[in-house]
Amino acid sequence: MNGLYDLHTHTILSDGEMLPTELVRRMAVIGYTTVAITDHVDTSNAVSVVKTLLDVQESARLFGVRLLCGVEITHVPPSQIAAVARQARDAGAEIVVVHGETTVEPVAPGTNHAACACPEVNVLAHPGLITREDAKLAQENGIALEITSRGGHNRTNGHVVRIAREVSCQLVVDSDAHAPHDLMDRSAKEKVAMGAGLTEEEAAAIISLNIDKFLGF
């Protein structure tokens, strides 16, 4: 499916401000056709978050939005990331995001590598100063690196674009939205992409990414 997407958002199921349905409705109004809700999880809540989100898919459909039920594996020890990803998949998760080694939080070293090595992962969020080697591993496993509009996390967007280009790794542009003011319309998304160093043509291609093809549906 082509159309405006966001593969990284949060609700009251973790540290967001909106109910899942409110988030979906607001996204629908500004033109989104695919939204992934990826609340923060670890070993304690991966299953319950996914199962709760599955109950919202019909509401999303009625608003004209395809809701991808997912998780963002957050501050989990690197050696446990693959197990939590499998736990979420077994519960019905359609997308798995890992909270990468952003430069503004104490994410455990090795998180980027563990995520990039895990075939169950789809997106490495705000991966900070990711190495070329880990980006190449992500490329080999079909994992996208995220360009983010989130304050603080977006400090290394330019580095992420440069490294992704070097290894031909897929990029995605996401909001990491926690509140209504975090949501981006198409114009804002284009500005984030080009502000990270993408050309207008590159930004357009990434923003209109075929999500079905990317996720292997």
Secondary structure as UniProt FT lines:
FT   STRAND          4..9
FT   TURN            12..15
FT   HELIX           20..29
FT   TURN            30..31
FT   STRAND          32..41
FT   TURN            43..45
FT   HELIX           46..54
FT   TURN            55..56
FT   HELIX           57..62
FT   TURN            63..64
FT   STRAND          66..73
FT   HELIX           78..80
FT   HELIX           81..91
FT   STRAND          95..99
FT   TURN            103..104
FT   TURN            109..110
FT   HELIX           111..116
FT   TURN            119..120
FT   STRAND          123..125
FT   HELIX           132..140
FT   TURN            141..142
FT   STRAND          144..148
FT   TURN            151..152
FT   HELIX           153..156
FT   HELIX           157..167
FT   STRAND          171..174
FT   HELIX           180..182
FT   HELIX           186..195
FT   TURN            196..197
FT   HELIX           200..207
FT   HELIX           211..215
//
